[in-house]
Amino acid sequence: MTMLDTPTTESLAPDFVGELIAPEHPAYDTARRIWNGEIDRHPALIARCQGASDVAAALRWARASGLPVAVRGGGHGIAGHSLVDDGVVIDLSGMRGSVVDPVARTVSAQGGALNAHVDRESQAFGLAMTSGYISHTGIAGLTLGGGIGHLMRKTGLAIDALRSCQVVTADGSIVRASESENADLFWGLRGGGGNFGVVTDFTFELQPLGPTILAGLVAWPADEAPMVLAFLRDFIVEAPDEVGLMANLRLAPALPLFPEHLHGKPIIGLVTTYAGSIEDGERVLAPVRALGNPVLDTIGPKAYVAHQKFLDPAVPHGRHYYWKSHRLGPLTDEVIAIICEHLATISSPLSTVPIFSFGGAMSRVSEDATAFQHRDASHDINIVASWLPEQAGDAYRHRAWVAGFFNALAPHSQGVYVNFTSDDAQTRVRDAYSPTQWHRLQALKSTWDPDNVFRGNANIPPLG
Ligand SMILES: Cc1cc2nc3c(=O)[nH]c(=O)nc-3n(C[C@H](O)[C@H](O)[C@H](O)COP(=O)(O)OP(=O)(O)OC[C@H]3O[C@@H](n4cnc5c(N)ncnc54)[C@H](O)[C@@H]3O)c2cc1C
């Protein structure tokens, strides 16, 4: 078959056990929806795979047909790289199984699994790894870029827990990657994104946790935001690894949880997690609760899996989103002033500004060990605008707020987390890596994907 032939799915069907969803299929419009409702693309085919052999078959077929390829794990990527117009989506949403080995303390998760699946299975055995702050994010995209979350200061990034992967490479071969098998590929998979192949299975090491931990949200009105951010800057430096702290700035939603006079008004929250004993947590987190005049304090013993889900309603599927992000050092007074100034002008009640705090175990892993840069940085900030699909006419206003905020912080930026790149993925991908990492990633790309088949991502082009 050449690029000029019209490829037919009949030629793929005998070699494929999953579902083939072409535009005429009744499920097509549902199947092409992803988390970000802004993204509206029309693939030629969605190949909903059942296993690595389906992935290999769909990939070979797409290449033989001359069609571009997109890979979908959890479908959560802000830029919509998991969808491609007129190409083939290798869709792993039918591959969400996770199996725990409680003796080896590992979990094996298929490439379409979500954080929620991995957390739930692991916690059934009193075990956990760092997964993301939102339970409906895909473990695949999250891990391949690094994987930050509530537990990163205690147990490291998701890539630090990764022990092996099963990968379908660009030529359709199925290989394993670990420290002892294809070690070069394994290095690249830990931070290099989906550039080197389709990962159909991840094996992670788990650590004991909970299942009940001390966690919750403390919130203050906006006039206390400078004080709260200065506290975060100083407290996190001395805090034990067990402490996870994420600031979140937004307009208070009209929920009974918040005092009515604050509904629609700017607030700042600290999402707190203590990955140790409840008693130690009460003592260590006491200064957070004693700070200023909080309007809300939900810290208490809580199931870890519930904590992993409690931010989910803030970022549901199907709403429209636009965001930009910076990696930051310590929150200087100047940075804090910029953040507070832009909180005051936030353009949508659905927008949020999470600030993630690094340090602890993740910062003690050598920068050579994986393709994740700036482990010694202090924070990532995400400027997330969100609005309803029927408010499309306001999109420019929300995007302008993100751009103004992002530009004001640019002089303080240390780079970007590759998983937080968006429509700027291609122009900023180099900022996610050190020059040494970038060179090594490009060399790996030349070996494992010389034709750049996997370019629907924050793309690392092959050398030359
Ligand atoms: C609301 C929200 C919350 C988030 N929270 C966190 C967080 O707490 N921590 C964090 O680290 N990140 C977080 N992220 C960023 C997230 O990690 C990335 O968006 C990630 O790419 C999502 O993975 P996915 O599999 O769901 O995405 P998809 O959109 O399916 O894929 C994203 C990219 O990964 C590639 N990919 C997906 N699956 C595979 C696979 N199996 N093999 C090879 N390549 C694959 C895709 O081709 C695409 O380029 C968040 C994102 C959102 C939108």
Ligand as a Chemical Component Dictionary entry (heavy atoms), coordinates in Angstrom:
data_LIG
# 
_chem_comp.id                   LIG 
_chem_comp.type                 NON-POLYMER 
_chem_comp.pdbx_formal_charge   0 
_chem_comp.three_letter_code    LIG 
# 
loop_
_chem_comp_atom.comp_id 
_chem_comp_atom.atom_id 
_chem_comp_atom.alt_atom_id 
_chem_comp_atom.type_symbol 
_chem_comp_atom.charge 
_chem_comp_atom.model_Cartn_x 
_chem_comp_atom.model_Cartn_y 
_chem_comp_atom.model_Cartn_z 
_chem_comp_atom.pdbx_ordinal 
LIG C1  C1  C 0 -5.945 18.262 35.186 1  
LIG C2  C2  C 0 -4.535 17.770 35.050 2  
LIG C3  C3  C 0 -3.845 17.412 36.174 3  
LIG C4  C4  C 0 -2.529 16.989 36.075 4  
LIG N1  N1  N 0 -1.852 16.651 37.212 5  
LIG C5  C5  C 0 -0.591 16.203 37.123 6  
LIG C6  C6  C 0 0.107  15.775 38.270 7  
LIG O1  O1  O 0 -0.408 15.799 39.366 8  
LIG N2  N2  N 0 1.375  15.342 38.127 9  
LIG C7  C7  C 0 1.998  15.292 36.899 10 
LIG O2  O2  O 0 3.147  14.880 36.859 11 
LIG N3  N3  N 0 1.353  15.684 35.795 12 
LIG C8  C8  C 0 0.076  16.130 35.879 13 
LIG N4  N4  N 0 -0.579 16.520 34.753 14 
LIG C9  C9  C 0 0.108  16.492 33.468 15 
LIG C10 C10 C 0 -0.002 15.085 32.917 16 
LIG O3  O3  O 0 0.991  14.300 33.495 17 
LIG C11 C11 C 0 0.185  15.085 31.415 18 
LIG O4  O4  O 0 -0.836 15.818 30.811 19 
LIG C12 C12 C 0 0.225  13.675 30.877 20 
LIG O5  O5  O 0 0.702  13.712 29.564 21 
LIG C13 C13 C 0 -1.130 13.013 30.910 22 
LIG O6  O6  O 0 -1.012 11.682 30.571 23 
LIG P1  P1  P 0 -2.199 10.934 29.820 24 
LIG O7  O7  O 0 -1.729 9.557  29.542 25 
LIG O8  O8  O 0 -3.455 11.125 30.556 26 
LIG O9  O9  O 0 -2.291 11.838 28.519 27 
LIG P2  P2  P 0 -2.483 11.603 26.976 28 
LIG O10 O10 O 0 -3.095 12.881 26.502 29 
LIG O11 O11 O 0 -3.141 10.338 26.645 30 
LIG O12 O12 O 0 -0.993 11.552 26.476 31 
LIG C14 C14 C 0 -0.088 12.603 26.703 32 
LIG C15 C15 C 0 1.197  12.338 25.931 33 
LIG O13 O13 O 0 1.768  11.108 26.351 34 
LIG C16 C16 C 0 1.834  10.188 25.265 35 
LIG N5  N5  N 0 1.410  8.872  25.746 36 
LIG C17 C17 C 0 0.273  8.589  26.413 37 
LIG N6  N6  N 0 0.230  7.283  26.718 38 
LIG C18 C18 C 0 1.364  6.742  26.236 39 
LIG C19 C19 C 0 1.899  5.431  26.253 40 
LIG N7  N7  N 0 1.244  4.424  26.834 41 
LIG N8  N8  N 0 3.092  5.220  25.656 42 
LIG C20 C20 C 0 3.760  6.243  25.065 43 
LIG N9  N9  N 0 3.296  7.505  25.021 44 
LIG C21 C21 C 0 2.111  7.749  25.603 45 
LIG C22 C22 C 0 0.868  10.740 24.240 46 
LIG O14 O14 O 0 1.185  10.362 22.937 47 
LIG C23 C23 C 0 0.964  12.222 24.439 48 
LIG O15 O15 O 0 2.064  12.742 23.744 49 
LIG C24 C24 C 0 -1.908 16.919 34.812 50 
LIG C25 C25 C 0 -2.623 17.249 33.668 51 
LIG C26 C26 C 0 -3.920 17.679 33.784 52 
LIG C27 C27 C 0 -4.660 18.069 32.547 53 
# 
loop_
_chem_comp_bond.comp_id 
_chem_comp_bond.atom_id_1 
_chem_comp_bond.atom_id_2 
_chem_comp_bond.value_order 
_chem_comp_bond.pdbx_ordinal 
LIG C1  C2  SING 1  
LIG C2  C3  SING 2  
LIG C2  C26 DOUB 3  
LIG C3  C4  DOUB 4  
LIG C4  N1  SING 5  
LIG C4  C24 SING 6  
LIG N1  C5  DOUB 7  
LIG C5  C6  SING 8  
LIG C5  C8  SING 9  
LIG C6  O1  DOUB 10 
LIG C6  N2  SING 11 
LIG N2  C7  SING 12 
LIG C7  O2  DOUB 13 
LIG C7  N3  SING 14 
LIG N3  C8  DOUB 15 
LIG C8  N4  SING 16 
LIG N4  C9  SING 17 
LIG N4  C24 SING 18 
LIG C9  C10 SING 19 
LIG C10 O3  SING 20 
LIG C10 C11 SING 21 
LIG C11 O4  SING 22 
LIG C11 C12 SING 23 
LIG C12 O5  SING 24 
LIG C12 C13 SING 25 
LIG C13 O6  SING 26 
LIG O6  P1  SING 27 
LIG P1  O7  DOUB 28 
LIG P1  O8  SING 29 
LIG P1  O9  SING 30 
LIG O9  P2  SING 31 
LIG P2  O10 DOUB 32 
LIG P2  O11 SING 33 
LIG P2  O12 SING 34 
LIG O12 C14 SING 35 
LIG C14 C15 SING 36 
LIG C15 O13 SING 37 
LIG C15 C23 SING 38 
LIG O13 C16 SING 39 
LIG C16 N5  SING 40 
LIG C16 C22 SING 41 
LIG N5  C17 SING 42 
LIG N5  C21 SING 43 
LIG C17 N6  DOUB 44 
LIG N6  C18 SING 45 
LIG C18 C19 SING 46 
LIG C18 C21 DOUB 47 
LIG C19 N7  SING 48 
LIG C19 N8  DOUB 49 
LIG N8  C20 SING 50 
LIG C20 N9  DOUB 51 
LIG N9  C21 SING 52 
LIG C22 O14 SING 53 
LIG C22 C23 SING 54 
LIG C23 O15 SING 55 
LIG C24 C25 DOUB 56 
LIG C25 C26 SING 57 
LIG C26 C27 SING 58 
# 
